[in-house]
Each structure stands twice: as structure tokens, then as C-alpha cells.
Amino acid sequence: MYEESIQYYVRALTMNPKSDNAWKYLRISLRNDLLGACDSRNLDVHQWEFPL
């Protein structure tokens, strides 16, 4: 259920983009091709990829 959890992590980050824990959990759940966007904390990429 990684994709579902990703959607909720992204949603949480839209409310608090400075949450280090949410970024860490999001990174654990992501596919390899999206790790760069997570490391740079590019929330737009994740919102587009995983809309809620």
C-alpha cells in the first residue's frame, strides 16, 4: 500500500513542508525515479505524481 501512503505523506507535507519526519517516510515509500525530487524537497513533483 505504498502508493496510498505516499498520497497521505504528500498531503501532510502540503500542510507542513518543513516536517522532516514526513519527508523521511515519503522517501522510504518512493520509487527510485522520484528520490531526487524528495531529496531536493520538490513538493510540486510529488503533488503532480500522487494527487489526493
C-alpha distance matrix in Angstrom:
0.0 3.8 5.6 5.5 6.4 8.8 10.4 11.3 12.6 14.6 15.9 17.0 18.7 20.5 22.0 22.8 22.7 24.4 21.8 21.6 18.9 16.5 17.5 16.9 13.4 12.7 14.5 12.6 9.3 11.4 12.9 16.5 18.2 17.0 18.0 21.6 20.7 18.9 21.9 24.3 22.3 22.5 20.5 21.8 20.0 16.6 17.6 18.7 15.7 13.1 15.2 14.4
3.8 0.0 3.8 5.5 5.1 6.1 8.8 10.1 10.4 12.1 14.2 15.2 16.2 18.4 20.2 20.5 20.0 21.6 19.2 18.7 16.3 13.9 14.3 13.7 10.5 9.3 10.9 9.2 5.7 7.7 9.6 13.1 14.8 13.5 14.3 17.8 17.1 15.2 18.1 20.6 18.8 19.1 17.4 18.9 16.9 13.6 15.2 16.4 13.3 11.1 13.8 13.7
5.6 3.8 0.0 3.8 5.4 5.0 6.4 9.0 9.9 10.6 12.5 14.4 15.3 16.7 19.0 19.8 19.2 21.4 19.4 19.5 17.6 14.5 14.8 15.2 12.2 10.0 11.9 11.4 7.6 8.1 9.6 13.3 14.1 12.5 14.2 17.4 16.0 14.8 18.2 20.0 18.0 17.6 15.6 16.5 14.5 11.2 12.4 13.2 10.1 7.7 10.4 10.6
5.5 5.5 3.8 0.0 3.8 5.4 5.3 6.8 8.9 10.1 10.9 12.7 14.5 15.8 17.4 18.7 18.8 21.1 18.9 19.5 17.3 14.2 15.3 16.0 12.7 11.0 13.8 13.2 9.7 11.1 13.1 16.8 17.5 15.6 17.1 20.1 18.3 16.7 20.2 21.8 19.3 19.0 16.4 17.5 16.2 12.7 12.8 14.3 12.0 8.6 10.1 8.9
6.4 5.1 5.4 3.8 0.0 3.8 5.4 5.2 6.3 8.6 9.8 10.6 12.3 14.4 15.7 16.3 16.4 18.3 15.7 16.2 13.7 10.7 12.2 12.6 9.1 8.1 11.2 10.5 7.6 9.8 12.7 16.1 17.3 14.9 15.6 18.7 17.1 14.8 18.0 19.9 17.3 17.7 15.3 17.1 16.1 12.4 13.1 15.3 13.1 9.9 11.7 10.5
8.8 6.1 5.0 5.4 3.8 0.0 3.8 5.4 5.0 6.1 8.5 9.8 10.4 12.3 14.4 14.9 14.3 16.5 14.5 14.8 13.1 9.7 10.2 11.2 8.5 6.0 8.9 9.4 6.5 7.3 10.3 13.5 14.2 11.5 12.5 15.3 13.4 11.5 14.9 16.6 14.0 14.1 11.8 13.6 12.4 8.7 9.9 12.0 9.9 7.1 9.5 9.5
10.4 8.8 6.4 5.3 5.4 3.8 0.0 3.8 5.5 5.2 6.1 8.7 9.9 10.7 12.8 14.3 14.1 16.9 15.3 16.4 15.0 11.4 12.2 14.1 11.5 9.0 12.2 13.1 10.2 10.6 13.2 16.4 16.4 13.6 15.1 17.4 14.9 13.5 17.1 18.1 15.2 14.6 11.6 12.6 12.1 8.5 8.1 10.4 9.1 5.5 6.5 5.8
11.3 10.1 9.0 6.8 5.2 5.4 3.8 0.0 3.8 5.3 4.8 6.1 8.5 9.8 10.8 12.2 12.9 15.3 13.2 14.8 13.0 9.5 11.5 13.2 10.5 9.1 12.8 13.5 11.2 12.5 15.7 18.8 19.2 16.1 16.9 19.2 16.8 14.6 17.9 19.0 15.7 15.8 12.7 14.5 14.6 11.0 10.4 13.4 12.6 9.1 9.4 7.5
12.6 10.4 9.9 8.9 6.3 5.0 5.5 3.8 0.0 3.8 5.4 5.0 6.2 8.7 10.0 10.2 10.2 12.3 10.0 11.2 9.6 5.9 7.7 9.6 7.4 5.9 9.7 10.9 9.4 10.7 14.2 16.8 17.4 14.0 14.2 16.4 14.1 11.5 14.5 15.7 12.5 13.3 10.5 13.1 13.2 9.7 10.1 13.4 12.6 9.8 11.0 10.2
14.6 12.1 10.6 10.1 8.6 6.1 5.2 5.3 3.8 0.0 3.8 5.4 5.0 6.3 8.9 9.7 9.0 11.9 10.8 12.4 11.9 8.1 8.6 11.4 10.1 7.5 10.7 12.8 11.1 11.1 14.2 16.5 16.3 12.7 13.5 15.1 12.1 10.4 13.7 14.2 10.8 10.6 7.4 9.5 10.0 6.6 6.5 10.0 9.9 7.6 8.3 8.4
15.9 14.2 12.5 10.9 9.8 8.5 6.1 4.8 5.4 3.8 0.0 3.8 5.4 5.2 6.7 8.9 9.6 12.7 11.6 14.1 13.4 9.8 11.3 14.2 12.6 10.7 14.1 15.9 14.2 14.6 17.7 20.2 19.9 16.4 17.3 18.8 15.6 14.0 17.2 17.3 13.7 13.3 9.7 11.3 12.7 9.6 8.0 11.6 12.1 9.3 8.5 7.1
17.0 15.2 14.4 12.7 10.6 9.8 8.7 6.1 5.0 5.4 3.8 0.0 3.8 5.5 5.3 6.2 7.7 10.1 8.5 11.2 10.4 7.2 9.5 12.3 11.1 10.1 13.6 15.3 14.4 15.4 18.8 21.1 21.3 17.6 17.8 19.2 16.4 14.0 16.7 17.0 13.3 14.0 10.8 13.3 14.8 11.8 11.0 14.7 15.1 12.5 12.2 10.8
18.7 16.2 15.3 14.5 12.3 10.4 9.9 8.5 6.2 5.0 5.4 3.8 0.0 3.8 5.2 4.8 4.4 7.4 6.8 9.3 9.8 6.7 7.6 11.1 10.9 9.4 12.3 14.7 14.3 14.5 17.8 19.5 19.4 15.6 15.5 16.4 13.4 11.2 13.6 13.5 9.7 10.5 7.6 10.6 12.3 9.9 9.7 13.4 14.1 12.3 12.5 12.2
20.5 18.4 16.7 15.8 14.4 12.3 10.7 9.8 8.7 6.3 5.2 5.5 3.8 0.0 3.8 5.6 5.7 9.4 9.9 12.8 13.5 10.5 11.1 14.8 14.5 12.6 15.4 18.0 17.1 16.9 19.8 21.7 20.9 17.2 17.7 18.1 14.7 13.4 16.0 15.1 11.3 11.0 7.6 9.4 12.0 10.2 8.6 12.2 13.9 12.2 11.3 11.1
22.0 20.2 19.0 17.4 15.7 14.4 12.8 10.8 10.0 8.9 6.7 5.3 5.2 3.8 0.0 3.8 6.4 9.1 9.2 12.8 13.3 10.8 12.5 15.8 15.5 14.4 17.4 19.7 19.0 19.5 22.7 24.6 24.2 20.4 20.6 21.2 18.0 16.2 18.4 17.7 13.9 14.2 11.1 13.1 15.8 13.8 12.2 15.9 17.4 15.4 14.2 13.1
22.8 20.5 19.8 18.7 16.3 14.9 14.3 12.2 10.2 9.7 8.9 6.2 4.8 5.6 3.8 0.0 3.8 5.5 5.8 9.5 10.6 8.9 10.3 13.5 14.0 13.4 15.9 18.3 18.4 19.0 22.3 23.8 23.7 19.8 19.3 19.7 16.9 14.7 16.3 15.7 12.0 13.3 10.9 13.7 16.2 14.3 13.7 17.4 18.6 16.9 16.5 15.8
22.7 20.0 19.2 18.8 16.4 14.3 14.1 12.9 10.2 9.0 9.6 7.7 4.4 5.7 6.4 3.8 0.0 3.8 5.6 8.2 10.3 8.5 8.3 11.9 13.1 11.9 13.8 16.8 17.1 17.0 20.1 21.1 20.8 17.0 16.3 16.3 13.5 11.5 12.8 12.0 8.3 9.7 7.9 11.1 13.4 12.1 12.1 15.6 16.8 15.8 16.0 16.1
24.4 21.6 21.4 21.1 18.3 16.5 16.9 15.3 12.3 11.9 12.7 10.1 7.4 9.4 9.1 5.5 3.8 0.0 3.8 6.0 8.9 8.6 8.4 11.3 13.2 12.9 14.3 17.1 18.2 18.4 21.6 22.2 22.3 18.6 17.2 17.1 14.9 12.5 12.8 12.3 9.2 11.7 10.9 14.3 16.3 15.1 15.6 19.1 19.9 18.9 19.5 19.5
21.8 19.2 19.4 18.9 15.7 14.5 15.3 13.2 10.0 10.8 11.6 8.5 6.8 9.9 9.2 5.8 5.6 3.8 0.0 3.8 5.5 5.4 6.5 8.8 10.3 10.8 12.6 14.7 15.9 16.8 20.3 21.3 21.9 18.3 16.8 17.5 15.6 12.5 13.2 13.7 10.6 13.3 12.1 15.7 17.1 15.1 15.9 19.5 19.7 18.2 19.0 18.6
21.6 18.7 19.5 19.5 16.2 14.8 16.4 14.8 11.2 12.4 14.1 11.2 9.3 12.8 12.8 9.5 8.2 6.0 3.8 0.0 3.8 5.5 5.2 6.2 8.8 9.9 10.6 12.6 14.6 15.5 18.9 19.4 20.5 17.1 14.9 15.8 14.6 11.2 11.1 12.4 10.0 13.4 13.0 16.8 17.6 15.7 17.3 20.6 20.3 19.2 20.6 20.6
18.9 16.3 17.6 17.3 13.7 13.1 15.0 13.0 9.6 11.9 13.4 10.4 9.8 13.5 13.3 10.6 10.3 8.9 5.5 3.8 0.0 3.8 5.4 5.1 6.2 8.5 9.8 10.8 12.6 14.4 18.0 19.0 20.6 17.4 15.4 17.0 16.0 12.3 12.9 14.8 12.4 15.4 14.5 18.3 18.6 16.1 17.7 21.0 20.3 18.5 20.1 19.6
16.5 13.9 14.5 14.2 10.7 9.7 11.4 9.5 5.9 8.1 9.8 7.2 6.7 10.5 10.8 8.9 8.5 8.6 5.4 5.5 3.8 0.0 3.8 5.4 5.2 6.0 8.5 10.0 10.7 12.3 16.0 17.5 18.6 15.2 13.9 15.7 14.1 10.6 12.2 13.9 10.9 13.2 11.7 15.2 15.6 12.8 14.1 17.5 16.8 14.9 16.3 15.9
17.5 14.3 14.8 15.3 12.2 10.2 12.2 11.5 7.7 8.6 11.3 9.5 7.6 11.1 12.5 10.3 8.3 8.4 6.5 5.2 5.4 3.8 0.0 3.8 5.6 5.0 6.1 8.7 10.0 10.6 13.9 14.8 15.8 12.4 10.6 12.1 10.7 7.1 8.4 10.2 7.6 10.4 9.8 13.5 13.4 11.1 13.3 16.3 15.5 14.5 16.4 16.9
16.9 13.7 15.2 16.0 12.6 11.2 14.1 13.2 9.6 11.4 14.2 12.3 11.1 14.8 15.8 13.5 11.9 11.3 8.8 6.2 5.1 5.4 3.8 0.0 3.8 5.4 5.1 6.4 8.9 10.2 13.5 14.2 16.0 13.2 10.7 12.8 12.5 8.7 9.3 12.1 10.5 13.4 13.2 16.8 16.2 13.8 16.3 19.1 17.7 16.6 19.0 19.3
13.4 10.5 12.2 12.7 9.1 8.5 11.5 10.5 7.4 10.1 12.6 11.1 10.9 14.5 15.5 14.0 13.1 13.2 10.3 8.8 6.2 5.2 5.6 3.8 0.0 3.8 5.4 5.1 6.5 8.9 12.5 14.1 16.1 13.4 11.8 14.6 13.9 10.4 12.0 14.7 12.7 14.9 13.9 17.2 16.4 13.4 15.6 18.3 16.6 14.8 17.2 17.1
12.7 9.3 10.0 11.0 8.1 6.0 9.0 9.1 5.9 7.5 10.7 10.1 9.4 12.6 14.4 13.4 11.9 12.9 10.8 9.9 8.5 6.0 5.0 5.4 3.8 0.0 3.8 5.5 5.2 6.3 10.0 11.9 13.2 10.2 9.3 12.0 10.9 7.7 10.2 12.6 10.4 12.0 10.8 13.8 12.7 9.7 12.1 14.7 12.9 11.4 14.0 14.5
14.5 10.9 11.9 13.8 11.2 8.9 12.2 12.8 9.7 10.7 14.1 13.6 12.3 15.4 17.4 15.9 13.8 14.3 12.6 10.6 9.8 8.5 6.1 5.1 5.4 3.8 0.0 3.8 5.4 5.3 8.5 9.2 11.1 8.5 6.4 9.5 9.5 6.2 7.9 11.1 10.0 11.9 12.0 14.9 13.2 10.9 14.1 16.1 14.0 13.5 16.6 17.6
12.6 9.2 11.4 13.2 10.5 9.4 13.1 13.5 10.9 12.8 15.9 15.3 14.7 18.0 19.7 18.3 16.8 17.1 14.7 12.6 10.8 10.0 8.7 6.4 5.1 5.5 3.8 0.0 3.8 5.8 8.7 9.9 12.6 10.9 9.0 12.5 13.0 10.0 11.4 14.7 13.8 15.7 15.4 18.2 16.3 13.7 16.7 18.6 16.1 15.1 18.3 18.9
9.3 5.7 7.6 9.7 7.6 6.5 10.2 11.2 9.4 11.1 14.2 14.4 14.3 17.1 19.0 18.4 17.1 18.2 15.9 14.6 12.6 10.7 10.0 8.9 6.5 5.2 5.4 3.8 0.0 3.8 7.0 9.5 11.8 10.0 9.6 13.3 13.1 10.6 13.0 15.9 14.6 15.6 14.8 17.0 14.9 11.9 14.6 16.2 13.4 12.1 15.3 15.9
11.4 7.7 8.1 11.1 9.8 7.3 10.6 12.5 10.7 11.1 14.6 15.4 14.5 16.9 19.5 19.0 17.0 18.4 16.8 15.5 14.4 12.3 10.6 10.2 8.9 6.3 5.3 5.8 3.8 0.0 3.8 6.4 8.1 6.4 6.6 10.2 10.1 8.6 11.2 13.8 12.9 13.4 13.0 14.8 12.1 9.7 12.9 13.9 10.9 10.6 14.3 15.7
12.9 9.6 9.6 13.1 12.7 10.3 13.2 15.7 14.2 14.2 17.7 18.8 17.8 19.8 22.7 22.3 20.1 21.6 20.3 18.9 18.0 16.0 13.9 13.5 12.5 10.0 8.5 8.7 7.0 3.8 0.0 3.8 5.5 5.7 6.9 10.2 10.9 10.4 12.7 15.1 15.0 14.9 15.1 16.2 12.9 11.3 14.6 14.6 11.3 11.9 15.7 17.7
16.5 13.1 13.3 16.8 16.1 13.5 16.4 18.8 16.8 16.5 20.2 21.1 19.5 21.7 24.6 23.8 21.1 22.2 21.3 19.4 19.0 17.5 14.8 14.2 14.1 11.9 9.2 9.9 9.5 6.4 3.8 0.0 3.8 5.5 5.4 8.2 10.1 10.2 11.4 13.9 14.8 14.9 16.0 17.1 13.8 13.0 16.6 16.5 13.5 14.8 18.6 20.9
18.2 14.8 14.1 17.5 17.3 14.2 16.4 19.2 17.4 16.3 19.9 21.3 19.4 20.9 24.2 23.7 20.8 22.3 21.9 20.5 20.6 18.6 15.8 16.0 16.1 13.2 11.1 12.6 11.8 8.1 5.5 3.8 0.0 3.8 5.8 7.2 8.5 9.9 11.5 13.0 14.1 13.3 14.5 14.9 11.3 11.4 14.9 14.2 11.4 13.6 17.2 20.0
17.0 13.5 12.5 15.6 14.9 11.5 13.6 16.1 14.0 12.7 16.4 17.6 15.6 17.2 20.4 19.8 17.0 18.6 18.3 17.1 17.4 15.2 12.4 13.2 13.4 10.2 8.5 10.9 10.0 6.4 5.7 5.5 3.8 0.0 3.8 5.5 5.5 6.5 8.9 10.3 10.6 9.9 10.9 11.7 8.3 8.0 11.8 11.7 9.3 11.2 14.6 17.3
18.0 14.3 14.2 17.1 15.6 12.5 15.1 16.9 14.2 13.5 17.3 17.8 15.5 17.7 20.6 19.3 16.3 17.2 16.8 14.9 15.4 13.9 10.6 10.7 11.8 9.3 6.4 9.0 9.6 6.6 6.9 5.4 5.8 3.8 0.0 3.8 5.5 5.0 6.1 8.6 9.5 10.1 11.7 13.4 10.7 10.2 14.0 14.7 12.6 13.9 17.3 19.5
21.6 17.8 17.4 20.1 18.7 15.3 17.4 19.2 16.4 15.1 18.8 19.2 16.4 18.1 21.2 19.7 16.3 17.1 17.5 15.8 17.0 15.7 12.1 12.8 14.6 12.0 9.5 12.5 13.3 10.2 10.2 8.2 7.2 5.5 3.8 0.0 3.8 5.3 5.1 6.2 8.4 8.6 11.2 12.6 10.2 10.9 14.6 15.0 13.7 15.6 18.6 21.2
20.7 17.1 16.0 18.3 17.1 13.4 14.9 16.8 14.1 12.1 15.6 16.4 13.4 14.7 18.0 16.9 13.5 14.9 15.6 14.6 16.0 14.1 10.7 12.5 13.9 10.9 9.5 13.0 13.1 10.1 10.9 10.1 8.5 5.5 5.5 3.8 0.0 3.8 5.5 5.2 5.9 5.1 7.5 8.9 6.7 7.7 11.1 11.8 11.1 12.9 15.5 18.1
18.9 15.2 14.8 16.7 14.8 11.5 13.5 14.6 11.5 10.4 14.0 14.0 11.2 13.4 16.2 14.7 11.5 12.5 12.5 11.2 12.3 10.6 7.1 8.7 10.4 7.7 6.2 10.0 10.6 8.6 10.4 10.2 9.9 6.5 5.0 5.3 3.8 0.0 3.8 5.4 4.7 6.1 7.5 10.2 8.7 8.0 11.4 13.1 12.1 12.9 15.6 17.5
21.9 18.1 18.2 20.2 18.0 14.9 17.1 17.9 14.5 13.7 17.2 16.7 13.6 16.0 18.4 16.3 12.8 12.8 13.2 11.1 12.9 12.2 8.4 9.3 12.0 10.2 7.9 11.4 13.0 11.2 12.7 11.4 11.5 8.9 6.1 5.1 5.5 3.8 0.0 3.8 5.4 7.8 10.2 12.9 11.7 11.7 15.0 16.5 15.7 16.7 19.3 21.2
24.3 20.6 20.0 21.8 19.9 16.6 18.1 19.0 15.7 14.2 17.3 17.0 13.5 15.1 17.7 15.7 12.0 12.3 13.7 12.4 14.8 13.9 10.2 12.1 14.7 12.6 11.1 14.7 15.9 13.8 15.1 13.9 13.0 10.3 8.6 6.2 5.2 5.4 3.8 0.0 3.8 5.5 8.8 11.0 10.5 11.5 14.2 15.7 15.7 17.0 19.2 21.3
22.3 18.8 18.0 19.3 17.3 14.0 15.2 15.7 12.5 10.8 13.7 13.3 9.7 11.3 13.9 12.0 8.3 9.2 10.6 10.0 12.4 10.9 7.6 10.5 12.7 10.4 10.0 13.8 14.6 12.9 15.0 14.8 14.1 10.6 9.5 8.4 5.9 4.7 5.4 3.8 0.0 3.8 5.8 8.9 9.2 9.3 11.6 13.8 14.1 14.7 16.5 18.3
22.5 19.1 17.6 19.0 17.7 14.1 14.6 15.8 13.3 10.6 13.3 14.0 10.5 11.0 14.2 13.3 9.7 11.7 13.3 13.4 15.4 13.2 10.4 13.4 14.9 12.0 11.9 15.7 15.6 13.4 14.9 14.9 13.3 9.9 10.1 8.6 5.1 6.1 7.8 5.5 3.8 0.0 3.8 5.6 6.0 7.2 9.2 10.7 11.6 12.9 14.4 16.8
20.5 17.4 15.6 16.4 15.3 11.8 11.6 12.7 10.5 7.4 9.7 10.8 7.6 7.6 11.1 10.9 7.9 10.9 12.1 13.0 14.5 11.7 9.8 13.2 13.9 10.8 12.0 15.4 14.8 13.0 15.1 16.0 14.5 10.9 11.7 11.2 7.5 7.5 10.2 8.8 5.8 3.8 0.0 3.8 5.5 5.3 6.2 8.7 9.9 10.4 11.3 13.3
21.8 18.9 16.5 17.5 17.1 13.6 12.6 14.5 13.1 9.5 11.3 13.3 10.6 9.4 13.1 13.7 11.1 14.3 15.7 16.8 18.3 15.2 13.5 16.8 17.2 13.8 14.9 18.2 17.0 14.8 16.2 17.1 14.9 11.7 13.4 12.6 8.9 10.2 12.9 11.0 8.9 5.6 3.8 0.0 3.8 5.5 5.1 6.2 8.6 9.9 10.3 13.0
20.0 16.9 14.5 16.2 16.1 12.4 12.1 14.6 13.2 10.0 12.7 14.8 12.3 12.0 15.8 16.2 13.4 16.3 17.1 17.6 18.6 15.6 13.4 16.2 16.4 12.7 13.2 16.3 14.9 12.1 12.9 13.8 11.3 8.3 10.7 10.2 6.7 8.7 11.7 10.5 9.2 6.0 5.5 3.8 0.0 3.8 5.6 5.3 6.2 8.5 10.2 13.3
16.6 13.6 11.2 12.7 12.4 8.7 8.5 11.0 9.7 6.6 9.6 11.8 9.9 10.2 13.8 14.3 12.1 15.1 15.1 15.7 16.1 12.8 11.1 13.8 13.4 9.7 10.9 13.7 11.9 9.7 11.3 13.0 11.4 8.0 10.2 10.9 7.7 8.0 11.7 11.5 9.3 7.2 5.3 5.5 3.8 0.0 3.8 5.4 5.0 5.7 7.9 10.6
17.6 15.2 12.4 12.8 13.1 9.9 8.1 10.4 10.1 6.5 8.0 11.0 9.7 8.6 12.2 13.7 12.1 15.6 15.9 17.3 17.7 14.1 13.3 16.3 15.6 12.1 14.1 16.7 14.6 12.9 14.6 16.6 14.9 11.8 14.0 14.6 11.1 11.4 15.0 14.2 11.6 9.2 6.2 5.1 5.6 3.8 0.0 3.8 5.5 5.3 5.3 8.0
18.7 16.4 13.2 14.3 15.3 12.0 10.4 13.4 13.4 10.0 11.6 14.7 13.4 12.2 15.9 17.4 15.6 19.1 19.5 20.6 21.0 17.5 16.3 19.1 18.3 14.7 16.1 18.6 16.2 13.9 14.6 16.5 14.2 11.7 14.7 15.0 11.8 13.1 16.5 15.7 13.8 10.7 8.7 6.2 5.3 5.4 3.8 0.0 3.8 5.7 5.9 9.6
15.7 13.3 10.1 12.0 13.1 9.9 9.1 12.6 12.6 9.9 12.1 15.1 14.1 13.9 17.4 18.6 16.8 19.9 19.7 20.3 20.3 16.8 15.5 17.7 16.6 12.9 14.0 16.1 13.4 10.9 11.3 13.5 11.4 9.3 12.6 13.7 11.1 12.1 15.7 15.7 14.1 11.6 9.9 8.6 6.2 5.0 5.5 3.8 0.0 3.8 6.3 9.8
13.1 11.1 7.7 8.6 9.9 7.1 5.5 9.1 9.8 7.6 9.3 12.5 12.3 12.2 15.4 16.9 15.8 18.9 18.2 19.2 18.5 14.9 14.5 16.6 14.8 11.4 13.5 15.1 12.1 10.6 11.9 14.8 13.6 11.2 13.9 15.6 12.9 12.9 16.7 17.0 14.7 12.9 10.4 9.9 8.5 5.7 5.3 5.7 3.8 0.0 3.8 6.5
15.2 13.8 10.4 10.1 11.7 9.5 6.5 9.4 11.0 8.3 8.5 12.2 12.5 11.3 14.2 16.5 16.0 19.5 19.0 20.6 20.1 16.3 16.4 19.0 17.2 14.0 16.6 18.3 15.3 14.3 15.7 18.6 17.2 14.6 17.3 18.6 15.5 15.6 19.3 19.2 16.5 14.4 11.3 10.3 10.2 7.9 5.3 5.9 6.3 3.8 0.0 3.8
14.4 13.7 10.6 8.9 10.5 9.5 5.8 7.5 10.2 8.4 7.1 10.8 12.2 11.1 13.1 15.8 16.1 19.5 18.6 20.6 19.6 15.9 16.9 19.3 17.1 14.5 17.6 18.9 15.9 15.7 17.7 20.9 20.0 17.3 19.5 21.2 18.1 17.5 21.2 21.3 18.3 16.8 13.3 13.0 13.3 10.6 8.0 9.6 9.8 6.5 3.8 0.0
